[in-house]
C-alpha cells in the first residue's frame, strides 16, 4: 500500500485488521527514522514477534544490540516460518524508512523461502526496492495505490456527517474537488468547519496557504525532502504544470527531471500529467507559494517573469499568459492573449473565470491594439456591446496607425483574426446580419493564413464563429441560412472546447423549428442541447437562455403552464437575458403569451410593450415584429376587440419597413399580399389566421375566407401552423352553417395535433368548437380535455372543474381564456423530497448510474425511488413520468 502523507494508509490497514477476522497471528512493526542497517531491522522484527506472542526462531536469543542478531537471522527466520502450521501476518508500516537495498533483498529472501508461513503487508510512501514486477506476473501481490485511497464524494459526505455537519451536495463537491480526495486534508477541513459558526462560508474562506493544512504539508512533505528538492518545489509552485526544462530555468540547475521523477515516486504530492510534465497538488502548491512569499518577498514576480518568457519561447502561449498577467507584465499578457488566440477560451470555456480574473487587473489606460482587443473581448463576453464596440474601434485604429507607420505589429494575423471574431459577436448583439456575414468572411480568410496545426489547436474558434453568425442570421429572419450555419456548428467535433457553441447552436435550431410550428423537432433539439451542456458540465450561468425559451414556448402550446413559467424564469436568469437580443425579446413575447394563456389579456398587452424596447441599436427583427403583432392581435381578439386586432396586424409593416426585403431573401418564407386587406401588406400564415378570426368576429365571412385562401401554410410549416389554419377554416364553416365541414376539419385538426400534444389551439378556439364537435368521438388517450369541457368553455370564465393552479392568476378579466387540465392525472400520494430530487435528475436525461453519483445514492436505491415515482404518477416510463410531473407542476 503506497500513498502520500495523510492518505490514510495506516488507518486503512489497521481498520482492516480490526474489523475483518484474520485467522492468523498478526505482527505490526512501524519503522523508525534512524539506523536502517539489516541487523537493526531484523532485531526489531524479532522483538515485534515476541511482543505479539509469536514464537521466534530457536537460537536467536534476546539480543540487546543489533549486531548480536548475526548474519543467519533471515535464513533462520525463513526456515522457522516455513515450518509453521499456519502463516504469520507481518505488517511493516513506514517501510520507506528502511531504504537500504540490503534490507530489501533480505525481506525478499525471507518472503520467498518462508513459503506459506508468511503473509506480508507493506505500507510505504514510495515503492519499495522489491521485485514487484515478478510478483505481478505471478499474481502474488495486491497493490493499493493513492487513487484507491482517495475519498470519493460519498465518502467525503460521510466523513462530514460524522463530524456533526450537514453538508449540501455542492459543499461536498467543492471539498472533494479542492482536496482531490486527500484524506488528511478532508479531515482538517472538516475540523475547521466544525469550529465555525458558518461551515459553508468557512469552506469558501479557508486559506490552504496558512493554517493546519499548510502546517501538515510543510512538515510532513516538504521537510522530508533534500535541500535541492525543497528549492525546486518552492520555485516551481508558481506553475500550473511543471516542465523539467522550465524548472531548471527557475532554479538555475540541471537536475529537475530526476528530482521531479523521484518526488513522484515518493508520492510527495507531485504527479505526472503527460510526457515530461508534472503537477504539484493544488493545496501543496498554495502552501509552497505562501512560504515563498513569507521567506523571499518579490521572488515570485521574478519567477513568473521567467516562466512567461520560457513558456512563450517554447510555444506554450496558453500557459504563458497567466504567468505574464500574474507578473504584472501587461503588454506581454495582452500580446499573448492575441497571439495564443485566447479569445476563444474566454468566450467558450466552461470555466473562464481564471483567465478573466487575470486580465481584469490590466490597467485601463494601457495603449495598443492588443490591450484594446482584451478589453473588447471581456466586455462582449458580458453582453456589454456598447463598450465592446468602442474598444474594437480603438483596436482597429491602432492597427491602421501601425500600418501607416510601416510597423507590422506582433501577431498581426492573429490580432486581425481576433478582431474579426469579436466583430461577428458584436454584430450578433447589435442585430446586424450583414455586418456579421462580412466579419465572418474576413475571419475565415485570416484563419487560412495561419498554420493549419495552429488552427487545429483551437477547435472552439470555428464553432464560435458559426454559432454567432447563425444567431445573427436568425435575428434577421434569414431562417434557412441560419439553420445551415448553425447545423455546421453542431456538426463540428464533440469536444469540451466546442460544447458551449454547439449548445447554443442547437438551441437556436430549436427556436427556428418552433417559429415554424415544428414543436416536436424543437423539443428534440432543445433536449439534445441540454444533453450537450450537461455532459460538458456547462454552468447554467454560462447559457444564453434560448433553450429555456424554446421549452417554455412548447410548454405553453401543450398547456403545461407551470412548466412554462419555470422555463421562463430560467431564461430570465440566464446570461443572455440582459444583452442577447433573441433572448431578451423572446422573454417579453413569451411572458405575454403565458399571461394570455393564464387568462389575463390586459396583462399580456402590457408585457408586449417590453418587447419594443428590446431591439438592439434600432435594428428590428422581422420575426420579432411579426410575433409582437401576432401576440397583440391575439390578445385584442380574446379581449373582445377584433378591430384592434386588425390594426395590430396592420402595424406589422409599419413596424418593420425592411420586413418584405428580409422575407424575400429568406428561402421558404412567403411574402404574399392579402387581398382586400390594405393594412396587411405582408402577412404570414399565422397572422392571416388571426386576421381571419378577427374578420369573423366582425361578421365579414368573405374577407376571412379570402385571407385563408391566399395565405396557405408553406410546405415547411409545422403541425402547430397547420392546426391553427385548419381550425380557422373550420370556424368559418361553422359560422356559415356548414356543420359537416366544420366537424370534418375540427377532427382533422385533432388528428394533426395529437402527435405533438398541442392543446392550446383548441383551448383558445372558442365555444364554436364544442358545437362543431358535439356528437363526435373525442380522443380516448387523455391528451385533450373532454368535448364537454371545450363546449362549455366561455370567454372570461375559468374552468369550474379544476382548482386554481398554485402561483397562477385566476382569470377574472373580461375576455380571459380559462385553462383546462390537459391530462386528468391524479397523484396517488405526494412525492418525497428525495423522489423529487431523483425526478429532477431524470428530467435532465441522466442515466441511473449518473443519478446515483450526483445524489450520492446506490443504483438500487435510485431504482426503488423510480418505481415509487412511476406508481405515484401513474407512469410506465421515465419520459412519461417527467411529462406527467411537468403537467402537475412538480418540476
Secondary structure, 3 states (H helix, E strand, C coil): CECCCCCCHHHHHHHHHHHCCCCCEEEEEECCCCCCCHHHHHHHHHHHHHHCCCCCCCCCCCCCCHHHCCCCHHHHHHHHHHCCCCCEEEEEECHHHCCCHHHHHHHHHHHHHCHHHEEEEECECCCCCCCHHHHHHCCCCCCCCHHHHCCCHHHHHHHHHHCCCCCCHHHHHHHHHHHCCCHHHHHHHHHHHHCCCCHHHHHHHCCCCCCHHHHHHHHHHHCCCCHHHHHHHHHHCCCCCEEHHHHHHHHCCCCHHHHHHHHHHCCCCEEEEECCEEEECHHHHHHHHHHHHHHCCCHHHHHHHHHHHHHHHCCCHHHHHHHHHHHCCHHHHHHHHHHCCCHHHHHHCCCCHHHHHHHHCCCCCCCCHHHHHHHHHHHHHCCCHHHHHHHHHHHHHHHHHHHHCCCCCCCHHHHHHHHHHHHHHHHHHHCCHHHHHHHHHHHHHHHHHCCHHHHHCCHHHHHHHHHHHHHHHHHCCCHHHHHHHHHHHHCCCCCHHHHHHHHHHHHHHHHHHHHCCCHHHHHHHHHHHHHHHHHHCCCHHHCCCHHHHHHHHHHHHCCCHHHHHHHHHHHHCCCCCCCCHHHHHHHHHHHHHHHHHCCCHHHHHHHHHHHHCCCHHHCCCHHHHHHHHHHHHHHHHHCCCHHHHHHHHHHHHHHCCCHHHHHHHCCCCCCCCCCCCCCCCCCCHHHHHHHHHHHHHCCCHHHHHHHHHHCCCCCCCCHHHHHHHHHHHHHHHHHCCCHHHHHHHHHHHHHHHHCCCCCHHHHCCCHHHHHHHCCCCCCCCCCCCCHHHHHCCCCCCCCCCCCCCCCCCCCCCCCCCCCCCCCCCCCCCCCCHHHHHHHHHHHCCCCHHHHHHHHCCCHHHHHHHHHHHHHHHCCCCHHHHHHHHHHCCCC
